[in-house]
Amino acid sequence: MKKLFLKFGAWTATLPVLLLPVAVSAQLSSSSSTLETVGDSIGSDASNDLPTLIGNLIAVLLSVLGIIFVMLTVYAGFLYLTAAGDDSKVNKAKSLLTQGIIGLVIIVAAYAIANFVIDSLISAAG
């Protein structure tokens, strides 16, 4: 009987994940199924000059750094919660969290300073 409940629970948990694309009608249409069509639609309104490319690169880099910060925070929280009273693990988790926050502040400050300097140079030149 216990095995039956486990199988039923597994199917109940798996079935919504399998049927989710059907529920939200996430089927591809035949006209947008090729990568060339998607690439053409992405590149149609974007300019390909160097400042735009550098701006997009900086945005991607900041996104990756944000993801790293979230992962570091989750790891520090996991260490803190599983420390079980061990002072060395608690101190390691606190130092990781502190270092992550300091890194995030430095990244945001660098972005703000660079944005201010670039805007000032553009307004002075134009």
C-alpha positions as CSV (number, residue, x, y, z in Angstrom):
1,M,0.0,0.0,0.0
2,K,2.9,2.3,0.8
3,K,4.4,1.7,-2.6
4,L,1.2,2.5,-4.3
5,F,1.0,5.9,-2.5
6,L,4.6,6.6,-3.4
7,K,3.9,5.9,-7.1
8,F,0.8,8.0,-7.0
9,G,2.7,10.8,-5.4
10,A,5.5,10.6,-8.0
11,W,3.0,10.8,-10.8
12,T,1.0,13.6,-9.2
13,A,4.2,15.6,-8.8
14,T,5.5,14.8,-12.3
15,L,2.4,15.2,-14.4
16,P,2.0,19.0,-14.0
17,V,5.6,19.5,-15.2
18,L,5.0,17.3,-18.2
19,L,1.7,19.0,-19.1
20,L,2.9,22.6,-18.5
21,P,3.8,23.4,-22.1
22,V,0.3,22.2,-23.2
23,A,-1.4,24.3,-20.5
24,V,0.3,27.5,-21.6
25,S,0.1,26.7,-25.3
26,A,3.9,26.9,-25.8
27,Q,4.1,25.2,-29.2
28,L,6.3,26.7,-31.8
29,S,4.7,28.0,-34.9
30,S,6.1,26.7,-38.2
31,S,7.3,30.2,-39.3
32,S,9.5,30.9,-36.3
33,S,11.0,27.4,-35.8
34,T,14.3,28.1,-37.5
35,L,17.3,29.9,-36.0
36,E,17.7,32.2,-39.0
37,T,14.3,33.7,-38.5
38,V,15.0,34.3,-34.8
39,G,18.4,35.8,-35.6
40,D,16.9,38.1,-38.2
41,S,14.3,39.3,-35.8
42,I,16.8,40.0,-33.1
43,G,19.2,41.9,-35.3
44,S,16.6,43.9,-37.2
45,D,16.2,46.8,-34.7
46,A,19.6,46.6,-32.9
47,S,22.4,48.7,-34.0
48,N,25.8,47.0,-34.4
49,D,28.1,49.8,-33.5
50,L,30.9,49.5,-30.9
51,P,29.3,51.5,-28.0
52,T,26.1,49.4,-28.2
53,L,28.2,46.2,-28.2
54,I,30.2,47.4,-25.2
55,G,27.0,48.4,-23.4
56,N,25.5,45.0,-24.1
57,L,28.7,43.3,-22.9
58,I,28.7,45.3,-19.6
59,A,25.0,44.4,-19.1
60,V,25.7,40.7,-19.5
61,L,28.7,40.9,-17.2
62,L,26.7,42.7,-14.5
63,S,24.0,40.0,-14.9
64,V,26.5,37.2,-14.4
65,L,28.0,39.0,-11.4
66,G,24.5,39.3,-9.9
67,I,23.9,35.6,-10.4
68,I,27.2,34.9,-8.7
69,F,26.2,37.1,-5.8
70,V,23.0,35.2,-5.4
71,M,24.7,31.9,-5.5
72,L,27.3,33.1,-3.0
73,T,24.5,34.3,-0.7
74,V,22.7,31.0,-0.9
75,Y,25.9,29.1,-0.2
76,A,26.7,31.2,2.8
77,G,23.1,30.7,4.1
78,F,23.4,27.0,3.6
79,L,26.7,27.0,5.5
80,Y,25.1,29.0,8.3
81,L,22.1,26.8,8.6
82,T,24.1,23.6,8.6
83,A,26.7,24.7,11.0
84,A,25.1,23.0,13.9
85,G,26.8,25.2,16.4
86,D,30.3,24.9,14.9
87,D,31.9,28.3,15.3
88,S,34.3,27.9,12.4
89,K,31.5,27.2,9.9
90,V,29.4,30.1,11.3
91,N,32.4,32.5,10.9
92,K,33.1,31.2,7.4
93,A,29.4,31.8,6.4
94,K,29.4,35.3,7.9
95,S,32.7,36.2,6.2
96,L,31.4,34.8,2.8
97,L,28.2,36.9,3.2
98,T,30.2,40.0,4.2
99,Q,32.6,39.6,1.3
100,G,29.7,39.1,-1.2
101,I,28.0,42.2,0.0
102,I,31.2,44.2,-0.2
103,G,31.8,42.9,-3.7
104,L,28.2,43.8,-4.8
105,V,28.6,47.3,-3.4
106,I,31.9,47.7,-5.3
107,I,30.4,46.5,-8.5
108,V,27.4,48.8,-8.3
109,A,29.6,51.8,-7.3
110,A,31.9,51.1,-10.3
111,Y,28.9,50.9,-12.6
112,A,27.5,54.2,-11.2
113,I,30.8,56.0,-11.5
114,A,31.5,54.7,-15.1
115,N,27.9,55.7,-16.1
116,F,28.3,59.2,-14.6
117,V,31.7,59.7,-16.3
118,I,30.5,58.5,-19.7
119,D,27.3,60.6,-19.5
120,S,29.4,63.7,-18.5
121,L,31.8,63.1,-21.4
122,I,29.0,62.7,-23.9
123,S,27.2,65.9,-22.7
124,A,30.5,67.9,-22.7
125,A,31.4,66.7,-26.2
126,G,27.9,67.2,-27.7
